[in-house]
Amino acid sequence: MDIFLPEYAGVCVGVKRAIKLAHKTSEEAKGPVFILHEIVHNTHVVKDLSDRGVKSVEEVREVDSGTLIISAHGVAPSVIEEARSRNLDVVDTTCPLVSKIHRIVKNLSAHNYTIFLLGEKNHDEVMGVCGVATENIHVFHRKEEIPGLPLTDGPVALVSQTTQSIKYFDEILELLKKRYPQLEVHNTICDATEKRQTSVLEIAGDMDIMITVGSMSSANSRRLQEVSGGLCRASYLVDSADEVSPEWFAGSEKVGVTAGASTPEWLIEGVIEKLVRISREKGFEPSVNRNESAEEEFIETH
């Protein structure tokens, strides 16, 4: 078995920042510490925070005192206002690239744009963005929903959930341009998502099997699995090495391993170690081929 890793895979700088802030808060805060929803969409990261005494809540009203951590996905401004009105200490770990969307949408709304948001309606990030412009913002995710979007001669803009597929965004854009010639485009897919999708596209066509390491709740992990799925014989999304089955492999395949931006490095290494064991058990000496990348930094967010 030959194992290949793309140039960009796994936890991004925004997720690292959020987890670091959450760990620091759990160690230094006075009183109980809570996290609104999940810090990032990875079951292992969430469990680690729980083990550190950070309890997840779904609503601000569940917290009477202490510290409330806002996840990397961000929230509507009204949520933070509610937390502060309850005299809670607020630690905001919103990814700067999500905050960038908030600023764009707030400005568009102030100028009376009709805003179309390509994203999943029930995703934490999308709900937070909608809270910045409660009027004239329309969330959609499927091409079939476009005919139901309101027609207008006024200004119209398109923004995107940060973890959308680049290819799909371009397809949606072409359809919207036909319906709204005046469309203003803000491609707010984040740099980390774009790099991970592009890196997968560069290797998936040469692989027999692609494995994406990430939780089912992670939109960017699901997207990576979808991107690679049409380019090789089989594509799997696994939460950890425990979900990798020896039955998937004959032993001599070329196997690509990628991971969502919320997936810690140790989970990726665990999958690689299991693939090495499976290969040896089937009588093949594996090779691990890494395409190392430079440390990522935030792109301009102003």
Secondary structure as UniProt FT lines:
FT   STRAND          2..5
FT   HELIX           13..28
FT   STRAND          33..36
FT   HELIX           43..51
FT   TURN            52..53
FT   STRAND          55..57
FT   HELIX           60..62
FT   STRAND          67..70
FT   TURN            72..73
FT   HELIX           77..85
FT   TURN            86..87
FT   STRAND          89..92
FT   HELIX           96..110
FT   TURN            111..112
FT   STRAND          114..118
FT   TURN            121..122
FT   HELIX           124..130
FT   TURN            131..132
FT   STRAND          137..140
FT   HELIX           143..148
FT   STRAND          156..160
FT   TURN            162..163
FT   HELIX           166..179
FT   TURN            181..182
FT   STRAND          183..185
FT   HELIX           191..204
FT   TURN            205..206
FT   STRAND          209..213
FT   TURN            216..217
FT   HELIX           219..229
FT   TURN            230..231
FT   STRAND          234..238
FT   HELIX           241..243
FT   HELIX           246..248
FT   STRAND          254..259
FT   TURN            261..262
FT   HELIX           265..281
FT   TURN            282..283
FT   STRAND          287..290
//
